[in-house]
Amino acid sequence: MKISATIKSKFKHHEIFVTTNESAKEMHISAKHSGFGSSINGGELLLLSLATCFCNDLYREADKMNIKISGVEVEVTGEFGAEGEAGTNFMYKTSVISDSPKSDIEKLIKHTDKVAEIQNTLRKGLDIKLMT
C-alpha cells in the first residue's frame, strides 16, 4: 500500500490531499490566523494519526475476532519541548463500547496494540529522508 500526503500552502490558502494506492482524498484544515501555514500543528496530527490508526484497527480486529463493538474512543497524549526536539512521553488509552465480555475486550485491545501499524512504525523507529 503506497500512501502520500501533500500540502499546498500560500497566503490564506491551504490545500491538503492524502492518497492511498492512487485513491486521493481532499482534507480541510484551515490556514493559521496569520494566513501562512496550517492551523493544526504536526504534533497534533501525529497524535491524531496514532488515534486514527488504533480506532480503525480496533474495528478491523474486532471483526476478525467476531466481537461486536458499537463505539470506540481513543485518546493519545504526548509532550513536545523546544523547537527541534523530538516528542516524548507518548501514551494512549481507549475505551470500547460492546456487549461482549470485558475479558474479550481486553484481549482485543492488547492484540490491536500489537498489530497497529502506525504505533509499530514509531516504536521501531524510521528513517526519513529529504529528497532534493
N, C-alpha and C positions, 0 to 999 in steps of 0.2 A: 504494500500500500504506500503510495507516494503522496505526501502531504506538503502543501506550501501555504504560506501566509504572505500577503503583500499589503503594504500601506503606501498610499499616495497622499502626501500632505503638503499643503501650501496655505497661505493666509486664509483663515476661516473656512477651509475646505479639507476634509479628512475622509478618504475612501479606504475601506478595508475589504479585502477579498481573501477567503480561505478556499483551498482546493484540495480535494481528496480524489485521487485517480481520475483527474480531469473533470470532476464534478465541482463546479465553482459555486460558491455562495457569497453574497454580499452581506456584510455586517455593518451595523450602525453604531459608531462611537463618536460622539461629538468632539470637536476641537476644544482645546483649552480656552479659557476666557481670554487669554492674550491673543488668540487666533492662530497660534502655531503649536503643532504637536497634538497629542491625544489627551483628553480629559481624564483618562484612566492610565495609571502608570503600569510599567512592566511587572512590578511585583504583584499588583492586584491581578493582572492577567495570568501570571504564573500560578498563583493560588487558585484562581478560577479554573485553570486548566487541570490542576490536581483534583479539585472538587468535581468537575465535569466528568473526568475520567472515572473516578470512583463511583459516581452516581450511575453513569451508563453501564459500567461493568457490573454493578450490583444487580441491575435488571437482567443483564445478559446471563450472569452466573446463576441467578435465581431461576431463570427459565430452564437452564440446563439441569438444575437440581430439582425441578418440579416444585419449587416453592413459590407460592403466590404472594406477591407484595403489592401493596396499593399506594405506597408512598415512601420517599427517601428524603432525608435531609443530611447534607454533608457540610461541615464547617472546617475550613483549613485556615491555620494561622501560621505566621512566620514573622521574623524580625529582619529589618534592614537597617544598617548603620549609616556611616558616611558614604558619600559618593564614591563609587568604585569598589566598595566592599561587597563580598558575597553575602547572601542572606543566610540566616541561621535559625535554629530552633523551630524547624518546620514540624507541625503536628496536625493531625486531623482526627475528627470524631464524626460518627454517623449514627443516625437512628433510622430504623426501618419499621414501617407500619405493615403488619402482617398478622394473620390469624394463626400462622404456623407456630409450633413450639419455640420458646425462647432459645433452647439449645440448638435448633436448626438455624435460627437467625444468626446466632453467634458463630456457628460453623461457616455459614455463608459469608459473613463479614470477614472472618480470618482468612478464608480461602480467597476472597476477592482481593484482599490486601496483598496476597502473594502473586496474583496474576495481573494486577492493574498496570498497564503498560507505561503510563506517564510516571507513576511512582517508581517503577522498576528502572526506567531510564535515568531518573535523577539519582536513585540510590546507587546505581552502577557508576555514574559519572559519565560525562560525554565530552567528546572533542568537538568544539565549534570553530569552524574556520571562516575567516573573512575572505570572500572571493573578490579579487580586484580585476 
